[in-house]
Amino acid sequence: MRDVVFAMELRGRAAPVEGHNNTLGARTAGRGPYGETVTFESQVVLSGETFNETGSIDYSGRGKVTFETVGAGHLGPSPAAGLQWGAVIWRITAGEGTFVGATGYITSNFTVSADGEVVDNHYVRMFLP
């Protein structure tokens, strides 16, 4: 097994999912550990200040991982007006391309502005066969 560790920042938007109460769709993008474009998509189901999330991260040309929340994430008011902040841990559930057989965790620490702007910082630790 090979241990792969890296950090990255993604930026984008979150907005309500039409027809689904208390659900947000998030889409962000940034640069991966090898300079590749990374795209992130997820669905966030809110329950007060906690949430559960499932989604995927595509490391363009290298592969993709899917994930789900471990326990529950937290989202609440921050000290800055009009800004919420939160954190969540995801477990990698599957991988494609370079990431076939991947296992591991991703920690996300993020902010969401009143108009839906997201800044999301990931710390990734995965094992590849």
C-alpha positions in Angstrom: 0.0 0.0 0.0 1.1 3.5 -0.8 0.3 6.4 1.7 -0.8 9.6 -0.2 -1.1 12.8 1.8 -1.9 16.3 0.6 -3.8 19.5 1.2 -5.8 21.7 -1.2 -8.2 24.6 -1.3 -11.3 24.5 -3.5 -13.7 27.4 -4.2 -17.2 27.5 -5.6 -20.8 27.7 -4.6 -23.6 25.9 -2.6 -27.3 26.4 -3.2 -30.6 24.7 -2.3 -31.5 21.6 -4.3 -34.8 22.2 -6.0 -37.5 19.8 -4.7 -35.5 18.6 -1.7 -36.0 20.2 1.7 -33.0 21.0 3.8 -30.6 19.9 1.0 -27.8 21.9 -0.6 -25.8 21.1 -3.7 -22.2 22.1 -3.5 -19.8 22.5 -6.5 -16.2 23.7 -6.1 -13.0 23.5 -8.0 -9.2 24.1 -7.5 -5.8 22.6 -8.1 -4.8 19.1 -6.9 -1.4 17.9 -5.6 0.0 17.5 -9.2 -1.4 20.8 -10.5 -4.4 19.1 -12.1 -7.8 20.7 -12.1 -10.0 19.2 -9.3 -13.8 19.4 -9.3 -15.9 18.6 -6.3 -19.7 17.9 -6.2 -21.8 16.9 -3.3 -25.3 16.8 -1.7 -25.5 18.1 1.8 -28.6 17.1 3.9 -29.0 19.6 6.8 -30.4 18.9 10.2 -30.0 22.0 12.4 -26.3 22.7 12.8 -25.3 19.2 11.7 -25.4 17.5 8.3 -24.6 14.4 6.3 -22.9 14.6 2.8 -22.1 12.4 -0.1 -20.3 13.3 -3.2 -17.3 12.9 -5.5 -13.9 14.6 -6.2 -12.6 14.3 -9.8 -8.8 14.8 -10.2 -9.1 15.5 -14.0 -7.2 12.9 -16.0 -6.1 11.0 -12.9 -9.3 9.6 -11.5 -12.1 10.2 -9.1 -13.1 9.3 -5.5 -16.5 9.1 -3.9 -17.1 9.8 -0.2 -19.6 9.9 2.6 -19.7 11.6 6.0 -18.3 9.9 9.0 -20.8 10.6 11.8 -22.1 14.2 11.1 -20.6 17.4 9.9 -21.1 20.7 11.7 -22.2 24.1 10.1 -23.0 27.2 12.1 -22.5 30.9 12.6 -18.9 32.2 12.5 -17.6 35.3 14.2 -17.8 37.2 10.9 -21.1 38.7 10.0 -22.8 36.9 7.0 -20.5 33.9 7.1 -21.0 30.4 8.3 -18.2 27.9 9.0 -18.0 24.3 9.6 -16.0 21.0 9.4 -16.6 17.5 8.4 -14.7 14.2 7.9 -15.4 12.0 4.9 -14.6 8.4 4.3 -13.5 7.4 0.8 -16.0 4.8 -0.4 -14.7 4.1 -3.9 -12.1 5.2 -6.5 -11.7 5.2 -10.3 -8.6 5.5 -12.4 -5.4 6.1 -10.4 -7.6 5.8 -7.3 -9.1 2.3 -7.8 -8.9 0.5 -4.5 -8.4 3.8 -2.5 -9.3 3.9 1.1 -8.9 6.8 3.5 -10.3 10.0 4.9 -10.6 13.6 3.9 -11.0 16.4 6.5 -12.8 19.5 5.3 -12.8 22.9 7.0 -14.9 25.4 5.2 -16.9 28.7 5.1 -20.1 29.5 3.3 -21.1 33.2 2.7 -24.7 34.5 2.8 -24.8 34.4 -1.0 -23.5 30.8 -1.2 -19.8 31.3 -1.9 -17.8 28.4 -0.5 -14.1 28.2 0.4 -13.2 24.6 1.3 -9.8 23.4 2.6 -9.2 19.7 2.4 -6.6 17.6 4.1 -6.4 14.2 2.4 -4.9 10.9 3.6 -5.5 7.9 1.5 -3.9 4.5 0.9 -3.6 3.2 -2.6 -2.8 -0.4 -3.5 
